[in-house]
């Protein structure tokens, strides 16, 4: 499968290859992250810099390079790749251990005892990312890192065997990595270890911590943990691993827990942008419906993890809801985390920025080139480089297309020959042409996802309107024999409201169009504070000029509220709050949330208060 | 001044004396906080327990005991007092240093170098609390601790002189304490040191920290810092100290900054309960209007600090807004932090608790007997023991009454003889009788605060209606010559809305009555989830049975919403969200927020969605 470089997703992949990956290579150097490894072998001086799990940023970028080589065969990164893999090989101990912080030279704050602080140490987390990088590179024909990663994995297997219990990391990640390593190598011990880790989790083994056991998903065994909770990235990476384990071993009690996890995460704890994790305090999921737009922590890595996990759920059970969630996150919270030039990043992705916002370390008001905790940038790089893998799947008799973008989808040999050419500007519009360049065996089906947001849609097969229905799984099916299929998903501009228990956005609407969520930015409303804009529910919603990312802007009918301030204005008696009359009508401009913050920094909001039927705002 | 033990505030003081203080004494023992001191002198084993600033909890309780002895002359605490002061004396080093963590025996995590980590060390913070305790005890005739505290204060003075710069603590508190020590002792050096600390602050001297300089109020000199920001308790304690310095030195540029601080804090960043500090992440003020009810951190100590600071502002400028703020915090966020039996505490005081709420260390769903960071419980104890001091003040010609409660207010000698007897069940009702038992000199005035919430009020002087007007400062004045004054502040049940920029409570109202804020609790609505209750704006609002605290409950007309859940219910198209029809009418019971959580733990909310003019909720 290959995304067309002229398409929306393909352009993003090219930006990733030409900007995000090279930028990340530079930042790993400038931030001292590579020096952390070099100092272990005496090739750099100074103290360890960054968080103690900084090695993982190197691994994630190597994984991105692996996907990128597989995608285009590029040699652009060969020098960096060779040097970095050689460095890792040099740093690795004879027993397979590799973690520059724990191998460190004893500088300030460096713990030295290995595997002694599994709750916070992140040793297995880093190992997991190295394993994923190694598999991606190996699949691209670069097998050096796999040798190194297997030495580390083998160390973990030996430790579990010798001790009778597996190491369980405070930050899940090794679980899904080990299953992938098993799939790639066929070595059963890796799958067994992943299973041991998953079975051992949630039994308090990580010990007491002031953040409580939920933070580490150590509060309940995975089968009993049917609510997404605690640190969002940890929960979602764990869920990916548990779903992988189900896929390999088929224990349905695991799947049942995962369905509960998925439904609470997506039906009660997901922002309209697809982001997850509302609490800054511990980067965690909040309570059900606790989804404040302004204090959305909404870490980029959580959205990436959700794409990876929802994909695994989709592989288990082809239900469009999983792919709907993936595209929601991809086109909104993930795309928004990256600047238009591909070299600056949000870590936290709020849905509302007030004037005079006071920033925090991981929550700046504009994208920055790197972070001391730099987990997100290389995570974007590895996801985007691998995007084509999420486009389609095949089963025994069906080729299913899940994500829409201009692409070429190879027909697997058991279903036919050649490939499908997908032509679309999606998500700029919802017109999707699928042209068969080859042949499908009789009895083969093509299934196309009809997103839940698509109310009216039409399917044409070889120019003839089809009466195919959307199945209960959200897919529409065409039997082999066609030459060309056209799925039209009309994208009117919609106004969306949240469930009434999402208290923080009561009385507000969000503008959406297809999978794309919009926001208002101060840059488009020079004379009126964004905070004072109101939307009319009964006004026209028109498409405006395209934003620089290519998606259209939206123009909507609104009004300007004029709230009072000063003494007594904060709390007033009902009926005496007429201090907020509506002044003039105004045309409001909304831009894709994915594009926000690429101009002058200023207030932004996704959820916009509506004009009440009365005349006050 | 003395609060009547039969009155609302007097009963609270008795509860404090008979329950909160003895309980806190026990908890200081059980928690190991006293042992932290004993181990310095070899009289206890084990590691330091609790946070490194735990000494301050001892000091705050000693201060409470000082106020309590002054109030009632009690000897109940003599044994504890003598033993604890003797312990402090024994622990204190010859140079005056006293901080059990830094003097510690080198156990785990104990830093040993004194004054080396001013940003996080809390050494001056602890010293400040010891100084305040010493002054309170000295005023009650127990001078032992003052000798000890002055040795510590003298050490700080010497260090500043020797080094040419004062120590500036990451946590303000010493500033206001040193001014008080100057007032009590007349020793100018203490005032000078407080001034030096305040002048040195806000210039980055605390050094870089991942929480940023705002957290420590180190981002701007105090005169340039006109917005309440950063860690709420730190900001508010600092403001108390700066206001004290203005009071003593008269530099109006300090006062101007304090007015800016006060107005941003109270006009943009105050919860309707009087609580402050919305962010859990760093216990800080949020942006203007960032006041989420569910994630209100709303630390008890911040409300206490606000009472102390607003009192100082009131002393500078008799404006009812300062006393209004004090009573709002006192009767709501502070009273709510304490259980009805006086022995359990909230640290965080949210305005909304959802079903299935996941707790955090300082934010449990029910009050707990103590905290690892136990700053709040003894802070309540010292505030409540000192409450009578906030009731009234006198100037050259006026006796002003600020807080209403049954009380006896001594007439100062320069204004007359005898005392005023205040008879009132306030805040159960707003009927305030002031009877003069003595004589006021001719030309003397009695000023009574008319709270901003009081729309219609009447004043009767010796039975005759008065035509006195509420002055621009919010006080009504009666000239000497009266025998009895009756101020009636009618307390209808009100519905309050928040400023439209307080996005989190859009479409909601809060029920208030006089200074008392109400909430809905699950315990009163067994059959209907609190989350689904709606209030009708046009229904009757009646008083119901008194709550156990003595304040009436409120019964209001409401309706039950029936939101959908499950797939697709989280975000729906406008007009298609009719999944939340109103079912039945219901009578809603509201209880004083101060009393919530004294029954079975369950959902609670202060801000209640209103029934829209249409028929859906």
Interface residues (C-beta under 8 A of the other chain):
Chain A: X210 X211 X212 X214 X227 X229 X263 X266 X267 X268 X270 X272 X279 X280 X281 X282 X286 X287 X288 X289 X290 X292 X293 X294 X295 X321 X352 X354 X355 X356 X357 X358 X359 X360 X361 X372 X452 X494 X495 X496 X497 X498 X499 X500 X501 X502 X503 X504 X505 X506 X507 X508 X509 X510 X531 X537 X561 X563 X564 X565 X566 X567 X568 X569 X570 X571 X572 X573 X574 X577 X580 X607 X609 X613 X614 X617
Chain B: X210 X211 X212 X214 X227 X229 X263 X266 X267 X268 X270 X272 X279 X280 X281 X282 X286 X287 X288 X289 X290 X292 X293 X294 X295 X321 X352 X354 X355 X356 X357 X358 X359 X360 X361 X372 X452 X494 X495 X496 X497 X498 X499 X500 X501 X502 X503 X504 X505 X506 X507 X508 X509 X510 X531 X537 X561 X563 X564 X565 X566 X567 X568 X569 X570 X571 X572 X573 X574 X577 X580 X607 X609 X613 X614 X617
